[in-house]
Amino acid sequence: MAAVLESLLREEVSVAAAVRWIARSAQSSEDDPGEAAALSSLQPLRKEFVPFLLNFLREQSSRVLPQGPPTPAKAPGSSAALPGRPGGPPRGSRGARSQLFPPTEPSSTAGASEAPSARRGGRRRGPGPGRERGGRGPGGLEEGVSGESPPWAGGRRPRGSGSPGSPSLARSDPPNLSNLEEFPPVGSVPPGPAGRTKPSRRINPTPVSEERSLSKPKTCFTSPPINCVPSSQPSVPDTSPWGHGLPPGCRSLQEEREMLRKERSKQLQQSPTPTCPTSESGSPLPSRTGNLTAEPADPARVSSRQRLELIALVYSSCIAENLVPNLFLELFFVLQLLTARRMVATKESDLEPTPEALDSLESPLFQSVHDCVFFAVQVLEHQFQVLSYLDKGTLKLLAENERLLCFSPALQGRLRAAYEGSVARVSLAMPPSAQAVSFQPETDNRANFSSDRAFHTFKKQRDVFFEVLREWEDRHEEPGWDFEKGLGSRIRTMMGQLSAACSHSHFVRLFQKQLLQMCQSPGGPGGAGLGEAPDVLSMLGADKLGRLRRLQERLVAPQSSGGPCPPPTFPGCQGFFRDFILSASSFQFNQHLMDSLSLKIRELNSLALPQPEPSDEDGESDVDWQGERRQFAVVLLSLRLLAKFLGFVAFLPYRGPEPPPTRELQDSILALRSQVPPALDVRALLQQGLQARRAVLTVPWLVEFLSLADHIVPLLDYYRSIFTLLLHLHRSLVLSKESKGEMCFLNKLLLLAVLGWLFQIPTVPEDLFFLEEDQLDTFEVDTVTSGHGLDGMPVVDQHLLYTCCPYIGELRKLLASWVSGSSGRSGGFVRKITPTTTAGLGAQPPQTTQGLQAQLAQAFFHNQPPSLRRTVEFVAERIGSNCVKHIKATLVADLVRQAESLLQEQLVTQGQEGGDPAQLLEILCSQLCPHGAQALTRGREFCQKKSPGAVRALLPEETPAAVLSSAENIAVGLATEKACAWLSANITALIQREVKAAVSRTLRAQGPEPAARGERRGCSRA
Amino acid sequence: MILTKAQYDEIAQCLVSVPPTRQSLRKLKQRFPSQSQATLLSIFSQEYQKHIKRTHAKHHTPEAIESYYQRYLNGVGRNGAAPVLLELANEVDHAPSLMARIILERFLQEHEETPPSKSVINSMLRDPSQIPDGVLANQVYQCIVNDCCYGPLVDCIKHAIGHEHEVLLRDLLLEKNLSFLDEDQLRAKGYDKTPDFILQVPVVMLCPLAVEGHIIHWIESKASFGDECSHHAYLHDQFWSYWNRFGPGLVIYWYGFIQELDCNRERGILLKACFPTDIVTLCHSLA
């Protein structure tokens, strides 16, 4: 692999050709014959390149960031796992310093002795035939660390002796990806002072033996431990998606732990204070700033620009082509480089590379902080497009980063512009939740039950359910309170009373509705928010205390998402529903729940989201899009929630902390499982989704579903084919491609983020990503077929992206922690993430009448049939939209006519020349735009006149008068709000645009010369 | 009349020491002149009921029943017109109506072949003229009319008061032009739990000190004082059930309640001692 990099460095091969070579198996005609020749000799290694590159970068950076951020996800050292494939990538990213367990010949490892280190790499496949470890390639990669005398680094192999694919050499160095010390997850290092041990990422150590070569134990490679657990005792409390019930380790495990502990303490004596760039919940890191001031970075002191530029380009191209598993992880890594604090002291000889080594990989890539920052800024420049879609907070931090300014003022300028242009748009006006599901006579009264007894039993059950829920709300944060102990028996007694199947379905309906009500809003699922105070306040203004309570919870409780790839969790209220399912442990309940969830998922997934007609003029259809986006967001978030719980329940019986220990066992499990039909035919839904170009709706929930799968699932043919589809989709989502019919940028970004996250889930085999890539071309053809779909519409906005993927916020936290660390020099701008807003929560703004009315309107729907709400919202939506059209056709049209006549007058008075067209336009606009204010009054009148009739026509005759008139009023209010919001924001621009068009029309009629001028000038002004 | 827990405890403490008679009630009124008669009466009645509950078992042992019956027989043997049963009840500190029931049951056991059913006894207590023995009928009658906390007469009064307040509430709702469904309408629609009124369009109740208003979906009228015991029973059997189905609501304890019990406002159960005055309804134009 290194050979490829080196041919790049020697400029034998162009970057473009190399990326083409990596991305596509077939050679392209664009390739230079020489290049092709150079590359074709390396053909067998093609698939290896990206993992090699990623690991290479991590490894190199580990030398530069010894105290800095733990390396984020190494690309899975997957290749080693593939029988017959040569070589795995080098591992040992932390360098020999942290190499606890000297690698041994695979054949010599047996039993528990290898266990702690072999959890990841060694466990994978046995030392079967064809197992080669050539990926480590040139020993030179390890040089930088040799000074620290790792057990195996003494013999520095001469360069070239380890040519890729050479089995004999490779074998000497089996990858040891499993070593937790070597591959600590991002954010795993406690911010505390020295002496605290590194936390472990493990859930439970399991002895590894040769027989386990097929097994797939994996901790989330990149998922950080829950907290910085100070003791070495691995404990994974609540983030485990499976909740309680992990089997305790056996005695031999204890011994292993003991060993680990010893090793760790040894290591701790050698290594300096660990620092934590992504501290839990972004809490300030007081201890760190004291002793660790960052080394200033200087562009003039970058050691080998050309080489760095080149590798940055290759790396960026791989990112751009989606050849890396997780886009945001790479960005995170790059930001870590950007914020690297200081270089570890290495031997002088290492720092002064010999001149001839400069173009090779012989010398360390990052020789100083300057190199790191230079490289990072280079990559960021290439990734600007993605960056520009990040939230305002991140953009601000990036734009204010003094290193970035120093290395690339141009990029800083673009970022600043992006920051200023970014509109923090909150599209999710979620209904207030935390209320009980309302009683609906149509479904809940006696007629819906088989007997009086069933009716009364259900009556009691509803009460017990909410009693349990209230108790949970009150007590689950108390220390020492335990769900099972506190509520378990009550829940089981209640479930025991559900005898008739019909009662089960009633209860499941209640359960599911309550789940949707409580957990759908972004406050629930780990919504880290955008860190923008106005968002929080606006949420508070309109809403009730329930929301305030949840917000407080969110701010006080440690944030569940940690690191750029957190494992799946059940944050907030979701925890209640998960624990309820676990405590109830009722087969019937689970079955009914799966049925019900599947049905609802199908229903929502196929929901025809009304598509506003493609706008003839930009901006105008925005009024429709607001509603669209909101509805899309609600549906998407509901689907994700439902799918997560479906995944949880469906895979519950198969779930365990560890995969099966032997191949025989695994085979028999596979044989059994492959004949079990899936709870929901997700593959068919995915295929339909892709075909109908609705991936943006289907994939995010599918990812949630799959994230809760057990270890066997990805090995089953059925699910394997799903993963293949997803991988192909991932590759096809090239962000830079922007053509007609392509998916919208933010849609792509959402899919890339969720897929990237999925590929890092512990249960998803790490080799999966680099495995399949054969039918790529056929896949691409598939998607482009049908015309209009959701994918091509701007349904995803930034808020939804961050709500679905709160881990993207880790980028901001990383940057913020840099600021807090280097605050002394950055002008005191300290941005801490969470707690600042708590002060604002205390003094709540007094509730406005409008807030009260909105609250009342929400409450009004609570006890009404759902159709009433749908009707009112529909009417408001349509009337609001029509109102804008009406204003355009009347008021704006009038103004344009006025403009035309005014223009005529001007032309008459000023003669044929008419003066400067741009000036003319300005005069006209300044005269006419104030009339735009009328739009609001007229709009209000329009909505008031049209809405009540529409509501009346659509609601049942029998609707009580009071209900009817309230519904009418709400519809009027909503329609007016919608129309006026759009009008007040856009009316001036609209008038300007129309007037401008009229002016150029008129001028064109006058003569071609001034018209052209007018157009040009007008464009630049308006 | 909203009392603090301390105020309430003082009244309750005072009641422990006095017998459950009208005189006691008058004394209570003098002792706590600021409290309304109705509030005191309601507390008085509740405390007395608690007392009776505590001592109920002691009066229903076979020995006690036998001894009361013998004393009754002896007493009416001496003078059938004297209030024997009433005096016996007062003497042993039991509610006269309950004492009447004990004696009547015992009497019927002796004179009928089959043991009397509950409904027969209830019916005889409601209408003592049905009692086959004239002397006993008279004695029972004296007990019932002189009992201020138990018995069919008191039940009747309580029911009437409860109904009266429901009507009062209904009038207030109509007056405020708030449209609602009442208990009967709800039952007809098949609701499994029925508060007195469900508002078809919810309102917000503003509280002077709180920043936020409270949404009200339903209103329950209670023509009694809300003490801990009764409130907790109501919460469990009624209020939470309403909340579980209809969302937040309002309970009006017309005779007041213990302030500290109004602790579920955030959750959505509000207590008031009267119909709230500062109510916000959905306006005609929102924008």
Contacts between the chains, C-beta under 8 A, distances in Angstrom:
chain1	res1	chain2	res2	distance
A	435	B	247	5.3
A	435	B	248	7.8
A	435	B	268	7.7
A	436	B	243	6.3
A	436	B	244	4.7
A	436	B	245	6.8
A	436	B	247	6.6
A	438	B	245	6.4
A	438	B	246	6.4
A	438	B	247	6.6
A	439	B	191	6.4
A	439	B	192	7.3
A	439	B	193	7.8
A	439	B	245	3.7
A	439	B	246	6.5
A	441	B	189	4.8
A	441	B	190	5.3
A	441	B	191	6.5
A	444	B	190	7.9
A	444	B	192	7.2
A	445	B	189	6.7
A	445	B	190	2.7
A	445	B	191	6.8
A	445	B	192	7.3
A	446	B	190	5.0
A	446	B	192	7.6
A	447	B	190	6.4
A	455	B	192	6.8
A	456	B	192	7.6
A	458	B	192	7.9
A	459	B	192	4.4
A	459	B	193	7.0
A	459	B	241	8.0
A	462	B	241	7.9
A	462	B	244	5.6
A	462	B	245	7.2
A	463	B	240	6.6
A	463	B	241	5.2
A	463	B	244	5.7
A	465	B	244	7.9
A	466	B	240	6.9
A	466	B	243	7.4
A	466	B	244	4.3
A	467	B	240	6.7
A	470	B	240	7.8
A	470	B	267	7.2
A	544	B	212	6.9
A	544	B	215	7.7
A	545	B	212	6.2
A	545	B	266	5.3
A	549	B	266	7.6
A	844	B	211	5.4
A	844	B	212	7.8
A	846	B	211	5.7
A	847	B	211	6.1
A	847	B	212	5.6
A	847	B	213	6.7
A	849	B	280	7.8
A	849	B	283	7.9
A	850	B	286	7.4
A	852	B	204	5.4
A	852	B	213	5.8
A	852	B	280	5.5
A	853	B	282	6.7
A	853	B	283	5.9
A	853	B	286	5.2
A	854	B	286	7.6
A	855	B	204	6.6
A	855	B	213	7.4
A	855	B	215	6.6
A	856	B	202	6.2
A	856	B	203	7.3
A	856	B	204	5.7
A	856	B	215	7.1
A	856	B	280	7.2
A	856	B	281	7.5
A	856	B	282	5.0
A	857	B	282	6.8
A	857	B	286	6.9
A	859	B	202	4.4
A	859	B	215	4.4
A	859	B	217	7.0
A	859	B	247	6.9
A	860	B	201	5.8
A	860	B	202	5.8
A	860	B	282	6.5
A	862	B	202	7.5
A	862	B	217	7.0
A	862	B	246	7.9
A	862	B	247	5.2
A	863	B	198	7.2
A	863	B	202	7.6
A	863	B	217	6.0
A	863	B	246	5.6
A	863	B	247	6.7
A	940	B	287	6.5
A	943	B	287	7.8
A	944	B	285	7.1
A	960	B	179	6.3
A	960	B	200	5.5
A	961	B	179	7.1
A	962	B	178	7.9
A	962	B	179	3.4
A	962	B	200	4.9
A	962	B	201	5.2
A	963	B	179	7.7
A	963	B	200	5.3
A	963	B	201	6.5
A	966	B	201	4.6
A	966	B	282	5.1
A	969	B	282	6.0
A	969	B	283	7.1
A	969	B	284	5.6
A	969	B	285	6.8
A	969	B	286	6.4
A	970	B	282	7.3
A	970	B	286	6.7
A	972	B	285	6.4
A	972	B	286	6.9
A	972	B	287	7.4
A	973	B	285	6.6
A	973	B	286	2.5
A	973	B	287	5.1
A	974	B	286	7.4
A	976	B	285	7.8
A	976	B	286	7.3
A	976	B	287	3.8
A	977	B	286	7.3
A	977	B	287	5.4
A	980	B	287	6.6
